[in-house]
Amino acid sequence: MKDLLVKGKIVFDRGRYWASYLTFMMMIFVTVSNMKEYAYFQFLQGRYWLIIIFLASLGIILLTGYIELTRLGTYQKEAEIYARLNPIQRKMLENQDNILKKLETIRKDI
């Protein structure tokens, strides 16, 4: 039963993840559609306004993600915290440390 609940949660989380893309596109469409009503945004009356705004937003998102991964390091810290909280991964890391220590002692003996 526990495995079924975990699998259900994983499926739900993945579905929610992909639904966020749809929500993002709908948000762009609604925002730009409402912006076209103002005189200041008359340039949005063209045919390709949605594609241009989408690509610009995608570029900003990619730039933000790149900065987060390379400069801020929050993703690495988050992954490290998750690894410490996961008992199976923690045990694997402890085993890896033990193996590395044994290899080092073997190298010193040679």
ABEGO torsion letter per residue (X at the ends): XAAAAAAAAAAAAAAAAAAAAAAAAAAAAAAAAAAAABAAAAAAABAAAAAAAAAAAAAAAAAAAAAAAAAAGAAAAAAAAAAAABAAAAAAAAAAAAAAAAAAAAAAAX
